[in-house]
Amino acid sequence: MYGMRAQDNDPATHFRSDRLCRVNGELYFSTRENTLEGPFENPEKAALAIQAYIERMLLSRMNR
């Protein structure tokens, strides 16, 4: 993915990565804040949790 994020000062290339991973056989997702969220029973439940996490983060930014 090419482009700038709002907080970037200089143009740069940003690559998306798969944020789902398994740790000791359990499914987690990683965040830009360097946290691992989970564990989840399956990828579908992880996807729902990812969407909920994004919504929480957007709301917290709006409330600043």
C-alpha positions in Angstrom: 0.0 0.0 0.0 1.4 3.4 -1.0 0.6 6.7 0.6 0.7 8.8 3.7 -1.2 8.4 7.0 -2.5 11.7 8.5 0.2 11.7 11.2 3.1 11.0 8.8 5.4 13.9 8.0 7.1 12.5 4.9 5.8 10.2 2.1 6.6 6.6 2.8 5.6 3.1 1.7 3.4 1.2 4.2 2.7 -2.5 3.7 -0.3 -4.3 5.2 0.4 -7.6 6.9 -1.7 -10.4 8.1 -2.6 -9.5 11.7 -3.9 -13.0 12.7 -1.4 -15.4 14.2 -1.3 -18.5 16.3 0.5 -18.6 19.7 0.8 -22.0 21.2 -2.0 -23.1 18.9 -4.4 -20.3 20.0 -5.6 -17.6 17.5 -4.8 -13.9 18.2 -4.6 -10.7 16.3 -1.9 -8.1 16.7 -2.6 -4.3 16.8 -0.6 -1.2 15.8 -0.4 -0.5 19.5 1.7 -3.7 19.8 -0.8 -5.8 21.7 -2.0 -9.3 21.1 -5.8 -9.6 21.4 -7.4 -13.0 22.0 -7.4 -16.0 22.1 -10.3 -16.7 19.7 -11.9 -20.0 18.8 -11.8 -19.5 15.0 -11.0 -16.9 12.4 -14.6 -15.8 12.1 -14.7 -14.8 15.8 -11.4 -13.1 15.4 -12.7 -11.1 12.5 -15.6 -9.9 14.6 -13.3 -8.9 17.4 -11.0 -7.1 15.0 -14.0 -5.0 13.7 -15.1 -4.3 17.3 -11.5 -3.3 18.2 -11.3 -0.9 15.2 -14.7 0.7 16.2 -13.5 1.2 19.8 -10.3 2.8 18.7 -12.1 5.2 16.3 -14.5 6.1 19.1 -11.7 6.8 21.5 -10.0 9.1 19.0 -13.3 11.0 18.5 -13.6 11.5 22.3 -10.2 13.1 22.7 
